[in-house]
Amino acid sequence: MLSDDDTFQPLSDADLIMSVAASKPWSPPSIDDVMMWGKHKGLTYRAMAARDPGYARWAASKIAGLRGQLSAEALALHLGVTE
């Protein structure tokens, strides 16, 4: 219970992410994960690639690591590229 001295403090983005992450079992990253960065923050990688393939292409070529890899995978799926 809150006392008269307590005030509501909204969670920061980092605290919110950690609370959500703690409530879900671990699973490998996928293109259905929600992007927590960039101008398409809040969309899944799959939705971002479908909505803005040019941005997915840019992210795949310019952003190192997992974010770039997931962007590339989502773009490939959107374009129908198969191995």
N, CA, C and O atoms as a Maestro MAE file, in Angstrom:
{
 s_m_m2io_version
 :::
 2.0.0
}

f_m_ct {
 s_m_title
 :::
 protein
 m_atom[332] {
  # First column is atom index #
  i_m_mmod_type
  r_m_x_coord
  r_m_y_coord
  r_m_z_coord
  i_m_residue_number
  s_m_chain_name
  s_m_pdb_residue_name
  s_m_pdb_atom_name
  i_m_atomic_number
  :::
  1 25 0.840 -1.167 0.000 1 A "MET " " N  " 7
  2 3 0.000 0.000 0.000 1 A "MET " " CA " 6
  3 2 0.893 1.241 0.000 1 A "MET " " C  " 6
  4 15 1.942 1.267 0.644 1 A "MET " " O  " 8
  5 25 0.462 2.258 -0.726 2 A "LEU " " N  " 7
  6 3 1.232 3.493 -0.792 2 A "LEU " " CA " 6
  7 2 0.898 4.390 0.395 2 A "LEU " " C  " 6
  8 15 -0.258 4.501 0.803 2 A "LEU " " O  " 8
  9 25 1.910 5.013 0.927 3 A "SER " " N  " 7
  10 3 1.675 6.002 1.977 3 A "SER " " CA " 6
  11 2 1.504 7.368 1.314 3 A "SER " " C  " 6
  12 15 1.646 7.487 0.097 3 A "SER " " O  " 8
  13 25 1.209 8.372 2.085 4 A "ASP " " N  " 7
  14 3 1.039 9.723 1.548 4 A "ASP " " CA " 6
  15 2 2.327 10.242 0.924 4 A "ASP " " C  " 6
  16 15 2.279 11.106 0.049 4 A "ASP " " O  " 8
  17 25 3.469 9.735 1.352 5 A "ASP " " N  " 7
  18 3 4.750 10.208 0.834 5 A "ASP " " CA " 6
  19 2 5.155 9.515 -0.470 5 A "ASP " " C  " 6
  20 15 6.042 9.993 -1.178 5 A "ASP " " O  " 8
  21 25 4.509 8.393 -0.787 6 A "ASP " " N  " 7
  22 3 4.871 7.648 -1.988 6 A "ASP " " CA " 6
  23 2 4.222 8.278 -3.218 6 A "ASP " " C  " 6
  24 15 3.076 8.727 -3.170 6 A "ASP " " O  " 8
  25 25 4.964 8.305 -4.307 7 A "THR " " N  " 7
  26 3 4.418 8.787 -5.572 7 A "THR " " CA " 6
  27 2 4.617 7.704 -6.614 7 A "THR " " C  " 6
  28 15 5.523 6.878 -6.504 7 A "THR " " O  " 8
  29 25 3.783 7.713 -7.603 8 A "PHE " " N  " 7
  30 3 3.882 6.738 -8.682 8 A "PHE " " CA " 6
  31 2 5.094 7.060 -9.541 8 A "PHE " " C  " 6
  32 15 5.261 8.197 -9.982 8 A "PHE " " O  " 8
  33 25 5.934 6.072 -9.777 9 A "GLN " " N  " 7
  34 3 7.097 6.217 -10.635 9 A "GLN " " CA " 6
  35 2 6.968 5.227 -11.787 9 A "GLN " " C  " 6
  36 15 7.061 4.018 -11.573 9 A "GLN " " O  " 8
  37 25 6.756 5.723 -13.010 10 A "PRO " " N  " 7
  38 3 6.638 4.783 -14.127 10 A "PRO " " CA " 6
  39 2 7.951 4.043 -14.346 10 A "PRO " " C  " 6
  40 15 9.026 4.555 -14.034 10 A "PRO " " O  " 8
  41 25 7.849 2.830 -14.887 11 A "LEU " " N  " 7
  42 3 9.047 2.046 -15.179 11 A "LEU " " CA " 6
  43 2 9.797 2.652 -16.354 11 A "LEU " " C  " 6
  44 15 9.196 3.145 -17.308 11 A "LEU " " O  " 8
  45 25 11.112 2.606 -16.267 12 A "SER " " N  " 7
  46 3 11.918 3.016 -17.414 12 A "SER " " CA " 6
  47 2 11.820 1.917 -18.466 12 A "SER " " C  " 6
  48 15 11.373 0.810 -18.162 12 A "SER " " O  " 8
  49 25 12.233 2.211 -19.706 13 A "ASP " " N  " 7
  50 3 12.230 1.187 -20.759 13 A "ASP " " CA " 6
  51 2 13.035 -0.035 -20.333 13 A "ASP " " C  " 6
  52 15 12.609 -1.169 -20.549 13 A "ASP " " O  " 8
  53 25 14.197 0.196 -19.731 14 A "ALA " " N  " 7
  54 3 15.050 -0.923 -19.317 14 A "ALA " " CA " 6
  55 2 14.371 -1.767 -18.243 14 A "ALA " " C  " 6
  56 15 14.420 -2.996 -18.301 14 A "ALA " " O  " 8
  57 25 13.738 -1.124 -17.265 15 A "ASP " " N  " 7
  58 3 13.038 -1.866 -16.213 15 A "ASP " " CA " 6
  59 2 11.857 -2.648 -16.783 15 A "ASP " " C  " 6
  60 15 11.597 -3.777 -16.365 15 A "ASP " " O  " 8
  61 25 11.146 -2.053 -17.731 16 A "LEU " " N  " 7
  62 3 10.017 -2.729 -18.354 16 A "LEU " " CA " 6
  63 2 10.481 -3.945 -19.142 16 A "LEU " " C  " 6
  64 15 9.872 -5.012 -19.054 16 A "LEU " " O  " 8
  65 25 11.542 -3.794 -19.903 17 A "ILE " " N  " 7
  66 3 12.095 -4.909 -20.681 17 A "ILE " " CA " 6
  67 2 12.519 -6.033 -19.752 17 A "ILE " " C  " 6
  68 15 12.229 -7.200 -20.016 17 A "ILE " " O  " 8
  69 25 13.202 -5.695 -18.671 18 A "MET " " N  " 7
  70 3 13.671 -6.716 -17.730 18 A "MET " " CA " 6
  71 2 12.501 -7.423 -17.056 18 A "MET " " C  " 6
  72 15 12.567 -8.632 -16.834 18 A "MET " " O  " 8
  73 25 11.436 -6.704 -16.726 19 A "SER " " N  " 7
  74 3 10.292 -7.337 -16.071 19 A "SER " " CA " 6
  75 2 9.572 -8.275 -17.035 19 A "SER " " C  " 6
  76 15 9.117 -9.345 -16.630 19 A "SER " " O  " 8
  77 25 9.464 -7.891 -18.294 20 A "VAL " " N  " 7
  78 3 8.848 -8.764 -19.300 20 A "VAL " " CA " 6
  79 2 9.736 -9.970 -19.548 20 A "VAL " " C  " 6
  80 15 9.256 -11.101 -19.614 20 A "VAL " " O  " 8
  81 25 11.029 -9.726 -19.684 21 A "ALA " " N  " 7
  82 3 11.975 -10.823 -19.937 21 A "ALA " " CA " 6
  83 2 11.968 -11.825 -18.796 21 A "ALA " " C  " 6
  84 15 12.081 -13.028 -19.030 21 A "ALA " " O  " 8
  85 25 11.840 -11.352 -17.575 22 A "ALA " " N  " 7
  86 3 11.846 -12.247 -16.420 22 A "ALA " " CA " 6
  87 2 10.577 -13.096 -16.359 22 A "ALA " " C  " 6
  88 15 10.577 -14.167 -15.751 22 A "ALA " " O  " 8
  89 25 9.501 -12.631 -16.982 23 A "SER " " N  " 7
  90 3 8.245 -13.357 -16.910 23 A "SER " " CA " 6
  91 2 8.095 -14.395 -18.015 23 A "SER " " C  " 6
  92 15 7.171 -15.207 -17.971 23 A "SER " " O  " 8
  93 25 8.981 -14.383 -19.000 24 A "LYS " " N  " 7
  94 3 8.896 -15.322 -20.110 24 A "LYS " " CA " 6
  95 2 10.083 -16.277 -20.090 24 A "LYS " " C  " 6
  96 15 11.196 -15.875 -19.750 24 A "LYS " " O  " 8
  97 25 9.856 -17.533 -20.449 25 A "PRO " " N  " 7
  98 3 10.992 -18.451 -20.552 25 A "PRO " " CA " 6
  99 2 11.882 -18.043 -21.717 25 A "PRO " " C  " 6
  100 15 11.417 -17.432 -22.679 25 A "PRO " " O  " 8
  101 25 13.157 -18.383 -21.628 26 A "TRP " " N  " 7
  102 3 14.096 -18.021 -22.683 26 A "TRP " " CA " 6
  103 2 13.772 -18.781 -23.950 26 A "TRP " " C  " 6
  104 15 13.441 -19.966 -23.914 26 A "TRP " " O  " 8
  105 25 13.870 -18.094 -25.061 27 A "SER " " N  " 7
  106 3 13.756 -18.735 -26.367 27 A "SER " " CA " 6
  107 2 14.776 -18.066 -27.275 27 A "SER " " C  " 6
  108 15 15.143 -16.913 -27.050 27 A "SER " " O  " 8
  109 25 15.234 -18.773 -28.294 28 A "PRO " " N  " 7
  110 3 16.228 -18.181 -29.180 28 A "PRO " " CA " 6
  111 2 15.639 -16.969 -29.900 28 A "PRO " " C  " 6
  112 15 14.437 -16.931 -30.163 28 A "PRO " " O  " 8
  113 25 16.466 -15.988 -30.217 29 A "PRO " " N  " 7
  114 3 15.972 -14.813 -30.936 29 A "PRO " " CA " 6
  115 2 15.354 -15.219 -32.274 29 A "PRO " " C  " 6
  116 15 15.815 -16.155 -32.927 29 A "PRO " " O  " 8
  117 25 14.309 -14.501 -32.665 30 A "SER " " N  " 7
  118 3 13.662 -14.788 -33.940 30 A "SER " " CA " 6
  119 2 13.143 -13.505 -34.563 30 A "SER " " C  " 6
  120 15 13.117 -12.452 -33.927 30 A "SER " " O  " 8
  121 25 12.731 -13.612 -35.819 31 A "ILE " " N  " 7
  122 3 12.203 -12.444 -36.515 31 A "ILE " " CA " 6
  123 2 10.833 -12.040 -35.979 31 A "ILE " " C  " 6
  124 15 10.295 -11.005 -36.374 31 A "ILE " " O  " 8
  125 25 10.269 -12.837 -35.091 32 A "ASP " " N  " 7
  126 3 8.998 -12.484 -34.460 32 A "ASP " " CA " 6
  127 2 9.187 -11.777 -33.120 32 A "ASP " " C  " 6
  128 15 8.218 -11.500 -32.414 32 A "ASP " " O  " 8
  129 25 10.449 -11.487 -32.773 33 A "ASP " " N  " 7
  130 3 10.739 -10.685 -31.582 33 A "ASP " " CA " 6
  131 2 10.432 -9.224 -31.888 33 A "ASP " " C  " 6
  132 15 10.585 -8.773 -33.024 33 A "ASP " " O  " 8
  133 25 10.005 -8.499 -30.881 34 A "VAL " " N  " 7
  134 3 9.710 -7.073 -31.030 34 A "VAL " " CA " 6
  135 2 11.015 -6.280 -31.018 34 A "VAL " " C  " 6
  136 15 11.887 -6.490 -30.175 34 A "VAL " " O  " 8
  137 25 11.119 -5.378 -31.965 35 A "MET " " N  " 7
  138 3 12.298 -4.504 -32.042 35 A "MET " " CA " 6
  139 2 12.209 -3.467 -30.933 35 A "MET " " C  " 6
  140 15 11.168 -2.838 -30.744 35 A "MET " " O  " 8
  141 25 13.290 -3.293 -30.209 36 A "MET " " N  " 7
  142 3 13.323 -2.312 -29.125 36 A "MET " " CA " 6
  143 2 14.265 -1.161 -29.486 36 A "MET " " C  " 6
  144 15 14.829 -0.517 -28.602 36 A "MET " " O  " 8
  145 25 14.433 -0.903 -30.787 37 A "TRP " " N  " 7
  146 3 15.370 0.108 -31.257 37 A "TRP " " CA " 6
  147 2 14.882 0.627 -32.616 37 A "TRP " " C  " 6
  148 15 14.047 0.003 -33.271 37 A "TRP " " O  " 8
  149 25 15.410 1.755 -33.014 38 A "GLY " " N  " 7
  150 3 15.177 2.281 -34.355 38 A "GLY " " CA " 6
  151 2 13.804 2.887 -34.562 38 A "GLY " " C  " 6
  152 15 12.977 2.944 -33.652 38 A "GLY " " O  " 8
  153 25 13.588 3.341 -35.793 39 A "LYS " " N  " 7
  154 3 12.344 4.041 -36.096 39 A "LYS " " CA " 6
  155 2 11.129 3.112 -36.142 39 A "LYS " " C  " 6
  156 15 9.991 3.582 -36.134 39 A "LYS " " O  " 8
  157 25 11.361 1.806 -36.189 40 A "HIS " " N  " 7
  158 3 10.268 0.837 -36.192 40 A "HIS " " CA " 6
  159 2 10.138 0.130 -34.841 40 A "HIS " " C  " 6
  160 15 9.600 -0.974 -34.759 40 A "HIS " " O  " 8
  161 25 10.634 0.773 -33.792 41 A "LYS " " N  " 7
  162 3 10.545 0.236 -32.429 41 A "LYS " " CA " 6
  163 2 9.092 -0.135 -32.134 41 A "LYS " " C  " 6
  164 15 8.175 0.649 -32.380 41 A "LYS " " O  " 8
  165 25 8.899 -1.334 -31.606 42 A "GLY " " N  " 7
  166 3 7.555 -1.794 -31.276 42 A "GLY " " CA " 6
  167 2 6.996 -2.798 -32.279 42 A "GLY " " C  " 6
  168 15 6.046 -3.518 -31.972 42 A "GLY " " O  " 8
  169 25 7.579 -2.850 -33.475 43 A "LEU " " N  " 7
  170 3 7.173 -3.848 -34.462 43 A "LEU " " CA " 6
  171 2 8.062 -5.077 -34.344 43 A "LEU " " C  " 6
  172 15 9.162 -5.006 -33.797 43 A "LEU " " O  " 8
  173 25 7.588 -6.191 -34.853 44 A "THR " " N  " 7
  174 3 8.469 -7.345 -34.961 44 A "THR " " CA " 6
  175 2 9.376 -7.131 -36.173 44 A "THR " " C  " 6
  176 15 9.083 -6.309 -37.042 44 A "THR " " O  " 8
  177 25 10.466 -7.870 -36.221 45 A "TYR " " N  " 7
  178 3 11.359 -7.775 -37.381 45 A "TYR " " CA " 6
  179 2 10.595 -8.152 -38.649 45 A "TYR " " C  " 6
  180 15 10.792 -7.540 -39.699 45 A "TYR " " O  " 8
  181 25 9.726 -9.156 -38.554 46 A "ARG " " N  " 7
  182 3 8.937 -9.598 -39.701 46 A "ARG " " CA " 6
  183 2 8.045 -8.457 -40.211 46 A "ARG " " C  " 6
  184 15 7.990 -8.202 -41.414 46 A "ARG " " O  " 8
  185 25 7.353 -7.779 -39.301 47 A "ALA " " N  " 7
  186 3 6.470 -6.676 -39.688 47 A "ALA " " CA " 6
  187 2 7.271 -5.504 -40.246 47 A "ALA " " C  " 6
  188 15 6.842 -4.857 -41.201 47 A "ALA " " O  " 8
  189 25 8.426 -5.232 -39.659 48 A "MET " " N  " 7
  190 3 9.275 -4.146 -40.152 48 A "MET " " CA " 6
  191 2 9.708 -4.405 -41.585 48 A "MET " " C  " 6
  192 15 9.672 -3.495 -42.413 48 A "MET " " O  " 8
  193 25 10.118 -5.639 -41.894 49 A "ALA " " N  " 7
  194 3 10.576 -5.970 -43.240 49 A "ALA " " CA " 6
  195 2 9.431 -5.871 -44.248 49 A "ALA " " C  " 6
  196 15 9.639 -5.436 -45.381 49 A "ALA " " O  " 8
  197 25 8.239 -6.267 -43.846 50 A "ALA " " N  " 7
  198 3 7.083 -6.186 -44.741 50 A "ALA " " CA " 6
  199 2 6.669 -4.740 -44.970 50 A "ALA " " C  " 6
  200 15 6.274 -4.371 -46.077 50 A "ALA " " O  " 8
  201 25 6.758 -3.926 -43.935 51 A "ARG " " N  " 7
  202 3 6.330 -2.530 -44.018 51 A "ARG " " CA " 6
  203 2 7.369 -1.646 -44.696 51 A "ARG " " C  " 6
  204 15 7.016 -0.714 -45.418 51 A "ARG " " O  " 8
  205 25 8.641 -1.929 -44.470 52 A "ASP " " N  " 7
  206 3 9.711 -1.055 -44.965 52 A "ASP " " CA " 6
  207 2 10.933 -1.888 -45.368 52 A "ASP " " C  " 6
  208 15 11.932 -1.905 -44.648 52 A "ASP " " O  " 8
  209 25 10.862 -2.581 -46.519 53 A "PRO " " N  " 7
  210 3 11.972 -3.441 -46.931 53 A "PRO " " CA " 6
  211 2 13.289 -2.679 -47.099 53 A "PRO " " C  " 6
  212 15 14.359 -3.246 -46.876 53 A "PRO " " O  " 8
  213 25 13.226 -1.424 -47.484 54 A "GLY " " N  " 7
  214 3 14.444 -0.619 -47.632 54 A "GLY " " CA " 6
  215 2 15.158 -0.432 -46.303 54 A "GLY " " C  " 6
  216 15 16.386 -0.490 -46.241 54 A "GLY " " O  " 8
  217 25 14.400 -0.211 -45.251 55 A "TYR " " N  " 7
  218 3 14.996 -0.068 -43.930 55 A "TYR " " CA " 6
  219 2 15.584 -1.393 -43.474 55 A "TYR " " C  " 6
  220 15 16.664 -1.425 -42.885 55 A "TYR " " O  " 8
  221 25 14.874 -2.493 -43.743 56 A "ALA " " N  " 7
  222 3 15.391 -3.818 -43.377 56 A "ALA " " CA " 6
  223 2 16.703 -4.083 -44.105 56 A "ALA " " C  " 6
  224 15 17.641 -4.624 -43.519 56 A "ALA " " O  " 8
  225 25 16.774 -3.705 -45.379 57 A "ARG " " N  " 7
  226 3 18.004 -3.876 -46.163 57 A "ARG " " CA " 6
  227 2 19.136 -3.035 -45.554 57 A "ARG " " C  " 6
  228 15 20.266 -3.503 -45.421 57 A "ARG " " O  " 8
  229 25 18.816 -1.798 -45.191 58 A "TRP " " N  " 7
  230 3 19.826 -0.923 -44.581 58 A "TRP " " CA " 6
  231 2 20.306 -1.520 -43.259 58 A "TRP " " C  " 6
  232 15 21.510 -1.610 -43.017 58 A "TRP " " O  " 8
  233 25 19.365 -1.928 -42.402 59 A "ALA " " N  " 7
  234 3 19.732 -2.480 -41.094 59 A "ALA " " CA " 6
  235 2 20.566 -3.746 -41.248 59 A "ALA " " C  " 6
  236 15 21.520 -3.960 -40.499 59 A "ALA " " O  " 8
  237 25 20.212 -4.577 -42.207 60 A "ALA " " N  " 7
  238 3 20.949 -5.827 -42.427 60 A "ALA " " CA " 6
  239 2 22.382 -5.565 -42.860 60 A "ALA " " C  " 6
  240 15 23.285 -6.333 -42.528 60 A "ALA " " O  " 8
  241 25 22.595 -4.480 -43.601 61 A "SER " " N  " 7
  242 3 23.939 -4.214 -44.117 61 A "SER " " CA " 6
  243 2 24.773 -3.295 -43.226 61 A "SER " " C  " 6
  244 15 26.001 -3.304 -43.315 61 A "SER " " O  " 8
  245 25 24.137 -2.515 -42.380 62 A "LYS " " N  " 7
  246 3 24.867 -1.508 -41.598 62 A "LYS " " CA " 6
  247 2 24.947 -1.787 -40.103 62 A "LYS " " C  " 6
  248 15 25.820 -1.243 -39.428 62 A "LYS " " O  " 8
  249 25 24.066 -2.614 -39.573 63 A "ILE " " N  " 7
  250 3 24.038 -2.853 -38.129 63 A "ILE " " CA " 6
  251 2 24.632 -4.228 -37.846 63 A "ILE " " C  " 6
  252 15 24.148 -5.250 -38.332 63 A "ILE " " O  " 8
  253 25 25.678 -4.222 -37.058 64 A "ALA " " N  " 7
  254 3 26.367 -5.476 -36.731 64 A "ALA " " CA " 6
  255 2 25.591 -6.256 -35.680 64 A "ALA " " C  " 6
  256 15 24.777 -5.700 -34.943 64 A "ALA " " O  " 8
  257 25 25.855 -7.531 -35.629 65 A "GLY " " N  " 7
  258 3 25.320 -8.369 -34.563 65 A "GLY " " CA " 6
  259 2 23.923 -8.881 -34.830 65 A "GLY " " C  " 6
  260 15 23.471 -8.959 -35.973 65 A "GLY " " O  " 8
  261 25 23.252 -9.226 -33.751 66 A "LEU " " N  " 7
  262 3 21.958 -9.889 -33.819 66 A "LEU " " CA " 6
  263 2 20.892 -9.035 -34.498 66 A "LEU " " C  " 6
  264 15 20.086 -9.559 -35.267 66 A "LEU " " O  " 8
  265 25 20.873 -7.741 -34.232 67 A "ARG " " N  " 7
  266 3 19.848 -6.893 -34.838 67 A "ARG " " CA " 6
  267 2 19.967 -6.886 -36.358 67 A "ARG " " C  " 6
  268 15 18.954 -6.961 -37.054 67 A "ARG " " O  " 8
  269 25 21.176 -6.797 -36.877 68 A "GLY " " N  " 7
  270 3 21.373 -6.849 -38.316 68 A "GLY " " CA " 6
  271 2 21.027 -8.209 -38.894 68 A "GLY " " C  " 6
  272 15 20.434 -8.304 -39.969 68 A "GLY " " O  " 8
  273 25 21.396 -9.256 -38.180 69 A "GLN " " N  " 7
  274 3 21.103 -10.621 -38.640 69 A "GLN " " CA " 6
  275 2 19.597 -10.866 -38.711 69 A "GLN " " C  " 6
  276 15 19.101 -11.413 -39.696 69 A "GLN " " O  " 8
  277 25 18.868 -10.460 -37.666 70 A "LEU " " N  " 7
  278 3 17.417 -10.648 -37.667 70 A "LEU " " CA " 6
  279 2 16.758 -9.811 -38.758 70 A "LEU " " C  " 6
  280 15 15.779 -10.247 -39.364 70 A "LEU " " O  " 8
  281 25 17.282 -8.615 -39.014 71 A "SER " " N  " 7
  282 3 16.756 -7.782 -40.100 71 A "SER " " CA " 6
  283 2 16.960 -8.481 -41.437 71 A "SER " " C  " 6
  284 15 16.063 -8.487 -42.280 71 A "SER " " O  " 8
  285 25 18.141 -9.072 -41.636 72 A "ALA " " N  " 7
  286 3 18.440 -9.788 -42.883 72 A "ALA " " CA " 6
  287 2 17.521 -10.998 -43.048 72 A "ALA " " C  " 6
  288 15 17.002 -11.237 -44.138 72 A "ALA " " O  " 8
  289 25 17.319 -11.753 -41.984 73 A "GLU " " N  " 7
  290 3 16.443 -12.926 -42.052 73 A "GLU " " CA " 6
  291 2 15.004 -12.531 -42.375 73 A "GLU " " C  " 6
  292 15 14.346 -13.182 -43.186 73 A "GLU " " O  " 8
  293 25 14.519 -11.472 -41.743 74 A "ALA " " N  " 7
  294 3 13.153 -11.014 -42.002 74 A "ALA " " CA " 6
  295 2 13.012 -10.522 -43.440 74 A "ALA " " C  " 6
  296 15 12.005 -10.798 -44.093 74 A "ALA " " O  " 8
  297 25 13.999 -9.804 -43.932 75 A "LEU " " N  " 7
  298 3 13.963 -9.311 -45.309 75 A "LEU " " CA " 6
  299 2 13.976 -10.479 -46.292 75 A "LEU " " C  " 6
  300 15 13.212 -10.487 -47.257 75 A "LEU " " O  " 8
  301 25 14.839 -11.463 -46.051 76 A "ALA " " N  " 7
  302 3 14.916 -12.629 -46.943 76 A "ALA " " CA " 6
  303 2 13.564 -13.347 -46.990 76 A "ALA " " C  " 6
  304 15 13.112 -13.739 -48.066 76 A "ALA " " O  " 8
  305 25 12.924 -13.522 -45.851 77 A "LEU " " N  " 7
  306 3 11.623 -14.173 -45.808 77 A "LEU " " CA " 6
  307 2 10.598 -13.350 -46.571 77 A "LEU " " C  " 6
  308 15 9.801 -13.889 -47.339 77 A "LEU " " O  " 8
  309 25 10.623 -12.035 -46.351 78 A "HIS " " N  " 7
  310 3 9.675 -11.151 -47.030 78 A "HIS " " CA " 6
  311 2 9.848 -11.212 -48.551 78 A "HIS " " C  " 6
  312 15 8.867 -11.182 -49.293 78 A "HIS " " O  " 8
  313 25 11.084 -11.297 -49.002 79 A "LEU " " N  " 7
  314 3 11.373 -11.331 -50.441 79 A "LEU " " CA " 6
  315 2 11.234 -12.728 -51.040 79 A "LEU " " C  " 6
  316 15 11.326 -12.891 -52.257 79 A "LEU " " O  " 8
  317 25 11.016 -13.727 -50.201 80 A "GLY " " N  " 7
  318 3 10.860 -15.090 -50.693 80 A "GLY " " CA " 6
  319 2 12.151 -15.787 -51.036 80 A "GLY " " C  " 6
  320 15 12.158 -16.750 -51.803 80 A "GLY " " O  " 8
  321 25 13.252 -15.306 -50.471 81 A "VAL " " N  " 7
  322 3 14.550 -15.920 -50.722 81 A "VAL " " CA " 6
  323 2 14.656 -17.185 -49.882 81 A "VAL " " C  " 6
  324 15 14.427 -17.154 -48.673 81 A "VAL " " O  " 8
  325 25 15.003 -18.292 -50.520 82 A "THR " " N  " 7
  326 3 15.195 -19.544 -49.789 82 A "THR " " CA " 6
  327 2 16.603 -20.037 -50.015 82 A "THR " " C  " 6
  328 15 17.260 -19.656 -50.984 82 A "THR " " O  " 8
  329 25 17.059 -20.879 -49.124 83 A "GLU " " N  " 7
  330 3 18.420 -21.410 -49.217 83 A "GLU " " CA " 6
  331 2 18.499 -22.495 -50.253 83 A "GLU " " C  " 6
  332 15 19.570 -23.062 -50.472 83 A "GLU " " O  " 8
  :::
 }
 m_bond[331] {
  # First column is bond index #
  i_m_from
  i_m_to
  i_m_order
  :::
  1 1 2 1
  2 2 3 1
  3 3 4 2
  4 3 5 1
  5 5 6 1
  6 6 7 1
  7 7 8 2
  8 7 9 1
  9 9 10 1
  10 10 11 1
  11 11 12 2
  12 11 13 1
  13 13 14 1
  14 14 15 1
  15 15 16 2
  16 15 17 1
  17 17 18 1
  18 18 19 1
  19 19 20 2
  20 19 21 1
  21 21 22 1
  22 22 23 1
  23 23 24 2
  24 23 25 1
  25 25 26 1
  26 26 27 1
  27 27 28 2
  28 27 29 1
  29 29 30 1
  30 30 31 1
  31 31 32 2
  32 31 33 1
  33 33 34 1
  34 34 35 1
  35 35 36 2
  36 35 37 1
  37 37 38 1
  38 38 39 1
  39 39 40 2
  40 39 41 1
  41 41 42 1
  42 42 43 1
  43 43 44 2
  44 43 45 1
  45 45 46 1
  46 46 47 1
  47 47 48 2
  48 47 49 1
  49 49 50 1
  50 50 51 1
  51 51 52 2
  52 51 53 1
  53 53 54 1
  54 54 55 1
  55 55 56 2
  56 55 57 1
  57 57 58 1
  58 58 59 1
  59 59 60 2
  60 59 61 1
  61 61 62 1
  62 62 63 1
  63 63 64 2
  64 63 65 1
  65 65 66 1
  66 66 67 1
  67 67 68 2
  68 67 69 1
  69 69 70 1
  70 70 71 1
  71 71 72 2
  72 71 73 1
  73 73 74 1
  74 74 75 1
  75 75 76 2
  76 75 77 1
  77 77 78 1
  78 78 79 1
  79 79 80 2
  80 79 81 1
  81 81 82 1
  82 82 83 1
  83 83 84 2
  84 83 85 1
  85 85 86 1
  86 86 87 1
  87 87 88 2
  88 87 89 1
  89 89 90 1
  90 90 91 1
  91 91 92 2
  92 91 93 1
  93 93 94 1
  94 94 95 1
  95 95 96 2
  96 95 97 1
  97 97 98 1
  98 98 99 1
  99 99 100 2
  100 99 101 1
  101 101 102 1
  102 102 103 1
  103 103 104 2
  104 103 105 1
  105 105 106 1
  106 106 107 1
  107 107 108 2
  108 107 109 1
  109 109 110 1
  110 110 111 1
  111 111 112 2
  112 111 113 1
  113 113 114 1
  114 114 115 1
  115 115 116 2
  116 115 117 1
  117 117 118 1
  118 118 119 1
  119 119 120 2
  120 119 121 1
  121 121 122 1
  122 122 123 1
  123 123 124 2
  124 123 125 1
  125 125 126 1
  126 126 127 1
  127 127 128 2
  128 127 129 1
  129 129 130 1
  130 130 131 1
  131 131 132 2
  132 131 133 1
  133 133 134 1
  134 134 135 1
  135 135 136 2
  136 135 137 1
  137 137 138 1
  138 138 139 1
  139 139 140 2
  140 139 141 1
  141 141 142 1
  142 142 143 1
  143 143 144 2
  144 143 145 1
  145 145 146 1
  146 146 147 1
  147 147 148 2
  148 147 149 1
  149 149 150 1
  150 150 151 1
  151 151 152 2
  152 151 153 1
  153 153 154 1
  154 154 155 1
  155 155 156 2
  156 155 157 1
  157 157 158 1
  158 158 159 1
  159 159 160 2
  160 159 161 1
  161 161 162 1
  162 162 163 1
  163 163 164 2
  164 163 165 1
  165 165 166 1
  166 166 167 1
  167 167 168 2
  168 167 169 1
  169 169 170 1
  170 170 171 1
  171 171 172 2
  172 171 173 1
  173 173 174 1
  174 174 175 1
  175 175 176 2
  176 175 177 1
  177 177 178 1
  178 178 179 1
  179 179 180 2
  180 179 181 1
  181 181 182 1
  182 182 183 1
  183 183 184 2
  184 183 185 1
  185 185 186 1
  186 186 187 1
  187 187 188 2
  188 187 189 1
  189 189 190 1
  190 190 191 1
  191 191 192 2
  192 191 193 1
  193 193 194 1
  194 194 195 1
  195 195 196 2
  196 195 197 1
  197 197 198 1
  198 198 199 1
  199 199 200 2
  200 199 201 1
  201 201 202 1
  202 202 203 1
  203 203 204 2
  204 203 205 1
  205 205 206 1
  206 206 207 1
  207 207 208 2
  208 207 209 1
  209 209 210 1
  210 210 211 1
  211 211 212 2
  212 211 213 1
  213 213 214 1
  214 214 215 1
  215 215 216 2
  216 215 217 1
  217 217 218 1
  218 218 219 1
  219 219 220 2
  220 219 221 1
  221 221 222 1
  222 222 223 1
  223 223 224 2
  224 223 225 1
  225 225 226 1
  226 226 227 1
  227 227 228 2
  228 227 229 1
  229 229 230 1
  230 230 231 1
  231 231 232 2
  232 231 233 1
  233 233 234 1
  234 234 235 1
  235 235 236 2
  236 235 237 1
  237 237 238 1
  238 238 239 1
  239 239 240 2
  240 239 241 1
  241 241 242 1
  242 242 243 1
  243 243 244 2
  244 243 245 1
  245 245 246 1
  246 246 247 1
  247 247 248 2
  248 247 249 1
  249 249 250 1
  250 250 251 1
  251 251 252 2
  252 251 253 1
  253 253 254 1
  254 254 255 1
  255 255 256 2
  256 255 257 1
  257 257 258 1
  258 258 259 1
  259 259 260 2
  260 259 261 1
  261 261 262 1
  262 262 263 1
  263 263 264 2
  264 263 265 1
  265 265 266 1
  266 266 267 1
  267 267 268 2
  268 267 269 1
  269 269 270 1
  270 270 271 1
  271 271 272 2
  272 271 273 1
  273 273 274 1
  274 274 275 1
  275 275 276 2
  276 275 277 1
  277 277 278 1
  278 278 279 1
  279 279 280 2
  280 279 281 1
  281 281 282 1
  282 282 283 1
  283 283 284 2
  284 283 285 1
  285 285 286 1
  286 286 287 1
  287 287 288 2
  288 287 289 1
  289 289 290 1
  290 290 291 1
  291 291 292 2
  292 291 293 1
  293 293 294 1
  294 294 295 1
  295 295 296 2
  296 295 297 1
  297 297 298 1
  298 298 299 1
  299 299 300 2
  300 299 301 1
  301 301 302 1
  302 302 303 1
  303 303 304 2
  304 303 305 1
  305 305 306 1
  306 306 307 1
  307 307 308 2
  308 307 309 1
  309 309 310 1
  310 310 311 1
  311 311 312 2
  312 311 313 1
  313 313 314 1
  314 314 315 1
  315 315 316 2
  316 315 317 1
  317 317 318 1
  318 318 319 1
  319 319 320 2
  320 319 321 1
  321 321 322 1
  322 322 323 1
  323 323 324 2
  324 323 325 1
  325 325 326 1
  326 326 327 1
  327 327 328 2
  328 327 329 1
  329 329 330 1
  330 330 331 1
  331 331 332 2
  :::
 }
}
